[in-house]
């Protein structure tokens, strides 16, 4: 088909018998009319799983007209963070939002780079190096600020190539091309097609012009607000994910550090015991709040937690006076990330379930799932209640009095009562009777 009258080119080729003639006629037609040649080209192949050759820095390339410069693409790891480049015009911002928000989370991205070509002579002699003359400008960037979607503009500004990754929503891209890119960059193509989208300002009524400006302002405002909210979401996820992953799936040092961060957020003064003693002979954390101190042992178990974990904490409590006589503790707590190979909703609610063992507990035993729920709700009172085990130390030592409960919000009172019930259940093995009265198992 004739290509010199086309409005845009999609995935053209510069190679003979693969589209070079059609691309040449398209570029010639645009140049003859004095129009911008608009091109959309796809980087990469999602189905290409071949290993990158030794020494290669790219997985795919797009050759540009003249064959003296090209754009290379290096496939990025999955779940890479993608954001909008600064200073985008309205048309490019619209495309950026469509590509970022409409793309599957597991779809790959390619980091883009512009390079010049190098020609080797047939006989002896130095190679001829051609530096790139065009300009590559980012539209979407990765976490290192490198472009993953970009425009390439020819040195004479006669061509603009939009480089997009493989596996895009082409319906969305074509809608953007017809409704935003062509009216803004190649309005002559729409006028030749007698398209109603060809809004020539000289031919519009005042009502049309006013409505058009209002629509553009609305779209720009929406894009700016959407971008701002997306940034807020990304910032919130970046803050929450380390705690969420550490509590629900972490082990060893990651788990200890995450528990320490949560207790610190709950108002505790937290000290790393290994750093305090310069060895690993005792518990993991020393926490204090309101004049009370507790030793915290943090453990993980891929399956059900061993009951010997409690014995380790009891040993640390017995030996603590010899290790730190100047820093007495009032008790301890065991925090366990149990069954961490299962999804959180598939795990048992309590770390230990054997009734005789639960009834004999003398210290709080908390699952990291419980800590996570309190942290997620910013329920620091329930966190402190659980660690300090006030529910098991008598009414005079309770951190929250009945008067405080009655004056607090119903949600807060319910949360604190729930924390107390869980502590009583762990400490004494009680269950709620028919009239919501505690029933003690003998």
C-alpha positions in Angstrom: 0.0 0.0 0.0 1.1 3.6 -0.6 2.8 5.0 2.5 3.8 8.5 1.5 0.4 9.8 2.7 0.4 8.0 6.1 0.0 10.0 9.3 2.4 7.8 11.3 4.5 4.7 11.1 4.3 1.7 13.5 7.4 -0.5 13.9 9.1 0.4 10.6 12.3 -1.2 9.4 15.3 0.4 7.7 16.3 -2.9 6.0 15.8 -3.8 2.4 12.8 -6.1 1.7 11.7 -5.6 5.3 10.0 -2.2 5.0 12.8 0.1 4.0 11.1 1.3 0.8 7.8 2.0 2.7 9.6 3.8 5.4 11.5 5.9 2.8 8.3 6.9 1.1 6.7 7.8 4.4 9.6 10.0 5.5 9.7 11.6 2.0 6.0 12.4 2.0 6.2 14.0 5.4 9.2 16.1 4.4 7.5 17.2 1.2 4.5 18.4 3.2 6.7 20.0 5.9 5.1 17.7 8.5 6.7 15.9 11.4 7.3 12.2 10.7 5.8 10.5 13.7 7.0 6.9 14.4 6.2 4.4 17.2 8.8 1.6 17.6 8.8 -1.4 19.9 11.9 -2.3 22.0 12.6 -5.9 22.9 10.9 -9.2 22.6 9.2 -10.6 25.7 9.5 -14.1 24.4 13.3 -13.9 23.8 14.8 -15.7 26.7 18.2 -16.2 25.2 21.2 -15.4 27.5 23.0 -12.2 26.6 26.3 -12.9 24.8 29.4 -12.5 26.9 30.4 -8.8 26.8 27.1 -7.6 25.3 25.4 -4.7 27.0 22.0 -4.9 25.2 19.4 -7.5 24.4 17.7 -5.6 21.6 18.2 -2.7 19.2 16.3 -0.3 17.0 18.1 0.9 13.9 17.4 4.5 12.9 17.3 5.9 9.4 20.7 6.2 7.8 22.0 3.3 9.9 24.5 5.6 11.5 22.9 5.5 15.0 20.7 3.1 16.9 18.9 2.7 20.2 19.8 -0.3 22.3 17.8 -1.9 25.1 19.0 -3.9 28.1 16.2 -6.0 29.7 15.7 -5.0 33.4 14.9 -7.2 36.4 11.2 -7.8 37.2 9.3 -5.5 39.5 11.5 -2.5 38.6 10.3 0.9 39.9 9.0 3.1 37.0 8.3 6.8 37.3 7.6 9.8 35.0 10.5 11.9 33.8 10.5 15.5 34.8 9.3 18.3 32.6 7.1 16.3 30.3 4.7 18.1 27.9 1.0 17.3 28.1 1.1 14.9 25.1 4.1 12.9 26.4 2.8 12.9 29.9 -0.5 11.4 28.7 1.4 8.6 27.0 3.6 8.0 30.0 0.6 7.6 32.3 -1.1 5.2 29.9 2.0 3.0 29.6 2.9 3.0 33.3 -0.6 2.5 34.7 -1.9 0.2 32.1 1.0 -2.2 32.0 1.0 -5.6 33.8 3.1 -5.6 36.9 5.2 -8.5 35.6 5.7 -7.1 32.1 9.4 -6.5 31.3 11.1 -3.1 30.7 14.2 -2.3 28.7 16.7 0.4 29.7 17.4 2.6 26.6 20.6 4.1 25.3 21.5 6.0 22.1 24.7 5.0 20.3 26.5 5.7 17.1 27.6 3.1 14.6 31.0 1.9 13.8 32.0 0.7 10.2 34.9 -1.6 9.6 36.7 -1.1 6.2 37.0 -4.0 3.8 40.8 -4.0 4.0 43.2 -2.8 6.5 42.6 0.5 8.2 40.9 2.0 11.2 37.2 1.7 11.7 34.9 4.7 10.9 33.0 5.9 13.9 29.7 7.8 13.6 28.6 9.7 16.7 24.8 10.0 17.2 23.3 13.3 15.9 19.8 12.8 17.2 18.5 13.4 20.7 17.1 10.7 23.1 14.7 12.2 25.7 13.1 10.1 28.5 9.4 9.8 29.1 9.5 7.0 31.7 12.6 6.2 33.8 13.7 3.4 36.1 14.9 3.6 39.6 18.4 4.7 38.4 17.0 7.5 36.2 17.6 5.7 32.9 14.9 5.9 30.2 12.6 2.9 29.6 10.3 4.9 27.3 11.7 7.8 25.3 11.5 9.9 22.2 14.3 10.1 19.6 14.3 13.3 17.6 16.3 13.7 14.4 19.0 16.4 14.3 16.9 18.4 11.9 13.7 17.8 14.0 12.0 16.2 11.0 11.3 12.9 12.7 10.2 11.9 16.2 10.3 8.3 17.2 8.5 7.1 20.3 10.3 4.0 21.8 7.9 1.8 23.8 8.5 -1.6 25.4 7.2 -4.9 24.0 3.8 -6.1 25.3 2.0 -2.8 25.4 -1.7 -2.1 25.2 -1.8 -1.1 21.5 -5.5 0.0 21.7 -4.5 2.6 24.3 -1.4 3.7 22.3 -3.4 4.1 19.1 -6.1 6.0 21.0 -3.3 8.3 22.3 -1.9 8.6 18.7 -5.2 9.6 17.1 -6.6 11.8 19.9 -3.4 13.4 21.3 -0.2 13.0 19.3 -1.6 13.7 15.8 -3.8 16.7 16.7 -0.8 18.2 18.6 2.0 17.3 16.3 0.6 16.4 12.8 -2.7 18.2 12.6 -2.4 18.3 8.8 -2.9 14.6 8.6 -6.3 14.9 10.4 -7.4 17.7 8.1 -6.5 15.6 5.0 -8.7 12.9 6.4 -11.5 15.3 7.3 -11.3 14.1 10.8 -13.5 15.8 13.4 -10.4 15.6 15.7 -8.7 18.2 13.5 -9.5 21.2 15.6 -8.2 24.2 13.6 -8.4 27.1 16.0 -9.0 29.5 13.1 -12.2 27.6 12.2 -13.6 27.0 15.7 -16.5 28.9 17.3 -15.8 30.6 20.6 -17.8 27.9 22.4 -15.7 25.2 20.8 -12.5 26.9 21.7 -13.6 27.5 25.2 -14.7 23.9 25.7 -11.5 22.7 24.1 -9.3 24.8 26.5 -11.4 23.6 29.5 -11.0 20.0 28.4 -7.2 20.5 28.1 -7.0 22.1 31.5 -9.1 19.3 33.0 -6.8 16.6 31.4 -3.7 18.4 32.6 -5.1 18.8 36.1 -6.1 15.1 36.2 -2.7 14.0 34.9 -0.9 16.1 37.5 -3.2 14.9 40.3 -2.8 11.3 39.2 0.9 11.6 39.1 1.0 13.2 42.6 -1.2 10.4 44.0 0.9 7.8 42.3 3.9 9.2 43.9 2.2 9.2 47.3 1.3 5.5 46.8 4.8 4.6 45.8 6.2 6.5 48.8 3.7 4.7 51.2 4.6 1.3 49.7 8.3 2.0 49.9 7.8 2.8 53.6 5.5 -0.2 54.4 7.1 -3.0 52.4 10.3 -3.5 54.5 8.1 -3.8 57.7 5.5 -6.0 56.0 8.1 -8.3 54.5 10.3 -8.4 57.6 7.5 -9.3 60.0 5.7 -11.8 57.7 8.5 -13.5 55.9 11.8 -12.3 57.5 14.3 -14.5 59.5 17.5 -13.9 61.4 18.8 -10.3 61.4 16.1 -9.0 59.0 13.4 -10.2 61.4 15.2 -8.8 64.5 15.7 -5.4 62.9 12.1 -5.2 61.8 10.7 -6.1 65.3 13.0 -3.5 66.7 11.7 -0.9 64.3 8.1 -1.7 65.2 8.7 -1.6 68.9 10.5 1.7 68.5 7.5 3.1 66.6 5.3 1.9 69.5 7.3 4.1 71.9 9.7 1.7 73.4 13.4 2.5 73.9 15.0 -0.3 72.0 18.6 -1.6 72.5 20.3 -4.3 70.5 21.6 -6.8 73.1 24.3 -8.2 70.9 25.7 -4.7 70.4 25.3 -3.9 74.1 27.2 -7.1 75.3 29.5 -7.3 72.2 28.5 -11.0 71.9 25.4 -13.2 71.3 25.1 -14.9 74.7 21.8 -13.3 75.6 18.4 -12.3 74.1 18.0 -10.1 70.9 16.5 -6.9 72.2 16.2 -4.9 75.5 13.1 -2.7 75.5 11.8 -0.2 78.1 8.7 1.8 78.5 7.2 3.6 81.5 9.9 2.5 83.9 9.6 -1.2 82.9 12.1 -3.2 80.9 11.8 -6.5 79.0 14.1 -8.9 77.2 12.8 -9.8 73.8 13.8 -13.0 72.1 13.0 -13.0 68.3 12.8 -16.3 66.5 11.5 -17.7 63.2 10.2 -21.1 62.2 9.4 -22.4 58.8 6.8 -24.7 60.3 5.3 -24.9 63.8 7.5 -23.2 66.5 9.4 -25.5 68.8 8.5 -25.2 72.5 12.2 -25.1 73.3 12.3 -21.5 72.1 10.6 -20.5 75.3 13.4 -22.3 77.3 16.0 -20.1 75.6 14.2 -16.9 76.7 13.9 -18.2 80.3 17.6 -19.0 80.3 18.4 -15.4 79.2 16.2 -14.1 81.9 18.0 -16.1 84.6 21.5 -15.1 83.4 20.7 -11.5 82.8 21.5 -10.3 86.3 25.1 -11.7 86.0 25.5 -10.1 82.6 24.1 -6.6 83.3 23.5 -6.2 87.1 23.1 -2.4 86.6 20.2 -2.9 84.2 17.6 -5.1 85.8 14.6 -6.4 83.7 11.1 -7.0 84.8 10.5 -9.9 82.5 10.6 -10.9 78.8 8.6 -11.7 75.7 9.0 -14.2 72.9 8.3 -13.0 69.3 8.1 -15.7 66.7 7.5 -15.6 62.9 6.1 -19.1 62.7 5.1 -21.0 59.5 6.7 -18.2 57.4 6.7 -20.4 54.3 2.9 -20.3 54.3 0.8 -17.3 53.3 -0.2 -15.2 56.3 -3.9 -16.2 56.1 -2.9 -19.9 56.1 -1.0 -19.8 59.4 -2.3 -20.6 62.8 -3.3 -17.6 64.8 -1.2 -18.5 67.9 2.4 -19.5 68.0 1.7 -22.4 70.3 -1.6 -24.4 70.4 -1.0 -27.3 72.9 -3.4 -26.4 75.7 -1.1 -27.7 78.6 1.9 -25.7 77.3 -0.2 -22.5 76.7 -1.6 -22.7 80.2 1.9 -22.9 81.7 3.3 -19.8 79.9 4.8 -17.3 82.2 5.8 -14.7 79.6 4.0 -13.3 76.5 4.4 -15.2 73.3 3.5 -13.1 70.3 3.4 -13.9 66.6 4.8 -11.5 64.2 1.4 -11.6 62.5 -0.1 -10.0 65.6 2.6 -7.3 65.6 2.0 -6.7 62.0 -1.8 -6.1 62.5 -1.1 -3.6 65.4 1.6 -1.9 63.4 -0.6 -1.7 60.3 -3.4 0.0 62.4 -0.8 2.2 64.3 -2.2 0.6 67.5 0.8 1.3 69.7 -1.3 0.9 72.9 -2.1 -2.7 72.0 1.6 -3.4 71.1 2.8 -2.0 74.5 0.0 -3.9 76.3 1.1 -7.2 74.7 4.9 -6.8 75.3 4.5 -5.5 78.9 1.9 -8.2 79.6 0.0 -5.8 81.9 -3.1 -8.0 81.7 -1.4 -10.7 83.6 0.2 -8.6 86.4 -2.8 -7.5 88.4 -5.2 -4.5 88.2 -2.8 -2.1 89.9 -0.1 -2.6 87.2 -2.5 -2.3 84.3 -1.4 0.3 81.8 -4.9 1.2 80.9 -7.5 1.8 83.7 -11.2 1.2 83.4 -11.7 5.0 83.4 -9.3 5.3 80.5 -11.1 2.6 78.6 -14.5 4.3 79.1 -13.2 7.7 78.0 -11.4 6.4 74.9 -12.9 5.7 71.5 -14.9 2.5 71.1 -12.4 1.3 68.5 -9.5 1.9 70.8 -11.2 0.3 73.8 -12.1 -2.7 71.7 -8.6 -3.1 70.4 -7.1 -2.9 73.9 -9.7 -5.3 75.3 -8.8 -7.6 72.4 -5.1 -7.4 73.3 -5.9 -8.3 76.9 -8.1 -11.2 75.9 -5.3 -12.6 73.8 -2.8 -12.2 76.6 -5.2 -14.0 79.1 -5.8 -16.7 76.5 -2.0 -17.3 76.1 -1.3 -17.0 79.9 -4.1 -18.8 81.5 -5.8 -20.6 78.6 -9.2 -19.0 79.2 -12.0 -19.0 76.6 -15.1 -16.8 76.4 -18.1 -18.5 78.0 -21.8 -18.3 76.8 -22.3 -15.0 78.6 -18.8 -13.6 77.6 -17.5 -14.5 81.1 -14.0 -16.0 81.5 -13.9 -19.7 82.0 -10.6 -21.1 83.4 -9.6 -24.6 82.4 -8.4 -26.6 85.4 
